[in-house]
Amino acid sequence: MTENYTILVINPGSTSDEISLFKGMEEVFHKTVRYSAKAMEPYESQPVTAQFEFRSRLLMETLEEENVDTKHLDAIIGRGGLLRPIPGGTYAVNEAVLRDLKSGEYGDHPSNLGGILAHTLASDLGIPAFIADPVVVDEMHDLARLSGMPENPRVSIFHALNQKRVARLAARELGKKYNEVNLIVMHGGGGISIGAHKKGRVIDVNQALDGDGPYTPQRSGGVPGGGLLKMAFSGKYTLQDLKLKMKGKGGLIAYLGTSDLMFLENYLDGKPVSQEDIDSLKPGVDKKFIELCLQGMAYQIAKDICAMGAVLHGDIDGIVLTGGIIYDQRIKPWIIERIEWMGKPIFCYPGGDEMASLRDAAIRALNGSAPAQIYN
């Protein structure tokens, strides 16, 4: 893939937007626009599409600051959002994609804005807009769908783009192809997903949006069902209140008042932090409780990684840890100390180079090596 295409990549996340411009394989610039909890407060009870104007304005400001001449773009690709379950690959953003992303019929998530933002700018320029490997990539086997409640089956919603990227990297380190290995992959960011990759297919994965799995910096993860039912019928909470407790105001935010792992790490290490960050902590939260909550998140992650070992019958070529939380110098070793007994190679790829993955997907669509699929 040596074509000299100029591609803009847009990756909306829960707490930030990543924007990259590529000229061929070279990344001309990359910028992460971060949003504080306070900046997002006006939108917390609204569908994600309410953030479109806010994020679109900041996108255009960033392009102007970086002196990007959009007339030279060959394509724009956004992170895939919540569509109906589909095979992995690159998809052209058409009216059907826009309809389902905007309606939120299959779920409401910031990644829905990826295709919408890409299409809005691309349509003005007369160039293609794509999405690739959306979070709804579904390769689960039938056993994984059973939940014990027929009306509420387990579904596949996870960080497909980055999980598959790092799985390919790990396979390469093992001297094999992705479809030749069995891996357990954990992506940890604002959401946390843990997948069992069997010969190139993710046969089981937790519903990382607002369902099961570990608690995260912003999400509650799997919670005791009986307790949740009591809360739902207590009269103290609206449906929207409980949705926020599950996604947006759950996890570390619920316990501590913040989801900023960098601040928490610096605070625990006695490094300089802003008074604003300190004030974001809930009353009574001390360093001992912060460390307990961080360790609890690592504990739940490790426990679910080990569970995926059973899914693969113990036939595991490696365990892959990725996402922003793997930068954390406490959480990473806490996870590793609970999984290294499995005796498998552990690969760590902090963060997630989703931008390059999206670039590659756009190039494959433009050069015809893997033409864009049509969603309908």
N, C-alpha and C positions, 0 to 999 in steps of 0.2 A: 504494500500500500504506500506507494511513493508519490501519488498524485499531489499536485500543488494546490489543492482546494483550500479556499479560505472559509472556515466554518466557525460559527458562533455557537457556543454551548451554554445552555441555561439550566441550572439545577436548583430549583427551589426546595428548601428544607423547612423543618419545623421552626428553627430559630435563625435561619440565614438563607441568603441566595448566593450561590457560586456562579460566577460568570467567567468564561474563558474564550479567548480568540486564538484559533489555530491557523497557521499557514503551513499546509502540509502536516508533517509530524511535529513541527515546532510550535510550542505554545508562546504566542506573542505577548499575551498578558493573562493573568489570572487574578481575580479579586473576589473576596468573600465579604458580602455586605451582611453584617450581623444585626440582629434585632433584639433589643432588651425585652424583658417581660412587660415592662411598662409601655413600650411602643406597641406591643401586640394586644394590650388590654382592650382597646376599642373594638377589636374584632373577635374576642374570645367567645362570644355567644352568637356569632354569625357564621354562615357558610364561608368556606375558604375563598370563594369567588369574590367576596366583599373586599379582599385584600388586593384585587387585581390592579386598581388604579394606583394604590400605594406602592406596590412592588414594581409596576410598569414604569412609574416615574423615576424610581431609584435606578432601574435598569438603564433608562435613557440617559440619566445623569452620569452614570458610570461610563457609558460608551462615549459621551462627550468629553469627560475628564481624560479618558485614554486616547482621545483623538481618533476614534475608529470611524473610518469611512464605510458606512454600511452598504454603499453602492458596489463595493468590491466583494461582498459576501456571495458565496456559492450556495450555501444552505444554512439553516438554523435548526438545531436539534435541542429538544427539551427533555428533561427527565420524564419518564412515563408515569402516568397517574393511575387512578383507580377506575379501570374499565372492567368489562366482563372478563372472566378467565380466558386467557389466550396463550398460545405457544410463544416461546421466546423469539426475539428477532427485532428488526427495525420496521416501523410502521409509518406510512405517510399520514400526516395530520389532515384528515378530511372532515366533512360535516358530521359524520357518525362519531368520530373521535371527539370532536368539539361538543357535540350534543351530550354525550355521556359524561365527559369531564365537567361540563358546566352544571349539569343537572344534579350531580352527586348521587346518581341512582345506585352506584356500586360502592359508594363511600366518599367521605369528605377528607381530603388530605392536601397539604401544600403542594405535593408533587402534581396534583391536578393542574396547577397553574403552568407547569412546564410546557405542555403542548399548546395551551392557550396563548401564553406569551410568545412562544416561537411562531405560531401561526399569525398572530396580529402583526408582528414586525415583518415576517416573510411575505405576507400577502401584499403589503405596501411596496415591497421591493421586487415582487414577481419571481421569487425563488422558492424552492421546496422547503417545507417544514416537516420535521420528523420527530418521533419519539422512539425509544428502544428499551427492550427488556423492562417493561413496567413492573410495578410491585405485585401485579396480579398474575404473573407467570405461574401457571398451574401444571405441575408434573407429579402431583401426589398420587401414591397408589391407594387402592380402595380401603385398605385397613386403616390408613391414616385419617380417613374422612369420618370414621365412626366416633361419635362423641358420647354415646349413651343417651342422647336425646335426639330422636329422628328429626324433629322440627328445627334443630339447631346443630347442623353438621360442622365439623372442623373444615376451615377453608384455607387456601393458600394466599396469603398476603405477606410479602417479605421483601427484603432488600435484594431483589433478584439481580440487578445490574452489578452491584459490587460483589455479592457472594459468588457469582459466576466468574467475575474477573479474577478474584483472588484464588478461586479454586483452580483456574487455569494456570496461574502463577505457581501454585504449590505443586500441581501435576508436573509442570516443567522442571521444578527443582528435583522432583522424584525421578526425572528422566522418562516420564510417560506422558500420554495424552489425557485430557480431561475425561474422555469417555472410557478410559482404562483404569480409573482409580475410584476408590471409595473414600470420601472425606466427610468430616464434620466441620461445618463452617459457622462461626459466630460473628455477626456484624453488630457492633455496639455503638449507637449514637443517641439521638433523641428517642429513637425506638431501638429495640434489640430483637434480632431474629437469629434463630439457630436452626440450621438445615442439615439434613442427612443427604449427601450427594452420592448417588449410586450410579457409577458408570455414565456420568454426564446428565443425570436427571435428579432433581431435588424431590425425593420420594416422600419426605415428611419435613414439615417446618411449622413452627408456631405461628399463629396469626398475630403478627407483630404490630398491627395498627392499634387495635383497642381490645385485643382478646387475651389469649393465654401467653405464657412465657414469663420471664423475669420482670420485676419492676425495673424501670428505667429512670433516667433523669427527669422525664416528664410524664410517664405513663405508669399506671398501677400494675399492669401485667395481670396474670391470673390471680384472682382474689377469692376468698371463701364464698361459695355460692349462697349459703344460708344467710350469712351476714349481709351480703349485698341485697338479697330479697327483703330482709328486715328493714334495711335503709330505704329501699324503693317504696315500701308501703308504710313507712313511719309518718308520712305527711310532712317531714322536715325538708325534703329535697324534691326539686322538680326533675323532670327527665334531663333537662339541660345541665342541671347541677351535677347529676351523676355522670353524664357524658364527660364533663370537664374533669371530674375526679378520676375517670378512667384514662383520659387523654388530654394533656395540656396542664392539668393541675394535680396530677398524680405523682407517684414515685418520689424522687428526691425533693421536688417542689412541695409536695404535701408534707413531707417530714421536716424539711429544712427551710423552705421559702425560696430556694434558688436551685437552678439546674446547672449552674456554671461550674464545671469540674475544674477548670483552670484556677478560678478564684478559690475554690475549696482546697485544692492542693497547696496553693501558695499560702493560704490562711493557716492550714495545719502545719506547714513548714516554717511559719514565722516570717515569711517574706512580705514585702510591702503590698498592701491591697488598699483599694479605695474605701472611703467611708461609706459611699453609696452601696458598695457590695456588702459591707458589714451590716448596714441598715436593712438589707434585703433579708437577712436571716430572721427566722421567727423568734419571738421572745423566748428566752430560756434555752435556746440551742447553744450548746458549748462544743468544744473540740472533741470531747469524748463521744458525744452523741453523733456528731458528723462522721467520725471514723466508723462508728457502729453501722450507720446507714449505708455508707460506701461499701463496707465489708459485707453487709447483707445483700447488696446488689451483686457483688462478685460471687457470693455463696450461691445465689439463685442461678446465675449464669452457669457456674460450674456444674451444678446439679442437673441442669437441662442438657448440657453438653454430654454428660455421662449417660443420660437417658437415650440420646441418639445412638450411643454405642449399641444398645439393645436393638434398635431399629435395623442396624447394619449387621446384626448377629456377631458383633465383635470383629468383623472383617473390615478393618479400618487401615488405610494407608497413611493417614495423617489428620491432624486437627489444626484448623486455621482460625486465627484470631485477627479481626480487622475492625475498622471503625475508629472514631475519635477517642473512645474510652481506652483504647490500647496505648494511647500516649500517656495515660495516667500512671505514675510510678508507684501507686499503691494497688490500684484495681488489677492491673495486669499480673503482678506476681501473686496476688491473692487467688486469681483464677487458676494460674498455672500450678500452684501448689496443691490444688484439689483435683487436677486432671492428669498430672504427670504419672500417677500410678498406673495409668492405662498403657504406658510403655510405647506410645506412638510418637512419631515426630510432630513437633508443634511449630507451626509457621506463624510468624507475626508480621502483619502488614498494617501498621498504624494508619489511621485515616482511611481514605478510600479514593483512589484515582478514578472516580466515576466520570470525570470530565474527558479523560483520554479514552475511556471505554465508549462514551457517547460519540466522541470524534470518530473513532474507528467504525462505529455502526453507521454513521453518516457517510463515511468514505465508501464503505461496502455498498451502500445503496446508490451512491452517485456513480461509482465505476461499474456497477452491475454484477459484482462478484457475489453479492447477496441482495438482490433487489428488494426494495421496500414492499412489505406486505400490505394488503388492504383490509382495513377493519370495517365491518358492516354489521 
